[in-house]
Amino acid sequence: QYQIFSTQEELRDDVLNLTFGWPLWLFDEIRDAEGLLEETRENNPVMYQTAFLLSRQIPAIREHQIKPLAESDAEMWFGVALAMQDIHFKGTRIGFNKERFPGGDLIQGTDLGERLSKAFNLFRKQGFSRRYEIFIRGEEERDSSSFRKQLEEGVAARQQALESEFRENRVTEEVYHKLGNYYQLAKHYAQRISLL
């Protein structure tokens, strides 16, 4: 448990509780809730299924996350963003769609490999991966077949352009494999989309 010791000044105590106590209590609640959910999954599968269905009915429940996405998940969403051209190449720059990624800077430099690494790090550190996941899942729920087709076409176009640039020696083998991996992750995601 966490406790804020009283300073005998009511206003100061309130500020301390709001500043220090609330986030700590929140993390404690999350840890307890995750433990309870795992325990329920093992001991009461019917109740766990009900909780899962409830989270599908109330989107805000499943969107509330504090911890960062795993790197592999962030790579997949980065690949999807590349395929959907929400992250795009402009000469010696990589740009972020301002509507999807407010505050996303242009990544500049002559080395494409370095630009990709910087863009991915920004994507992860700024929380763009989590925000983009929520946006994409919303698009997918709205019209899964149209979205899947759009994503598959985007991946195919990006892969074709990459193959062409590699044949013409305009990208290094390292960049070819790095971008190819991002596009492959996006393609796998598209294949998992259920058509309704």
Buried (B, 14 or more C-beta within 10 A) or exposed (E): EEEBEEEEEEEEBEEBBEEEBEEEEEEEEBEEEEEEEEEBBEEEEEEBEEBEEEEEEEEEEBBEEEEEBEEEBBBBBBBBBBBBEBBEBEEEBBBBBEEBBEEBBEBEEEEBBEBBEBBBEBBBEBBBBBBBBEBBBEBBEEEBEEBBBBBBEBBBEBBEBBEEBBEEEEBEEEBBEBBBEBBBBBBEBBEEBEEE
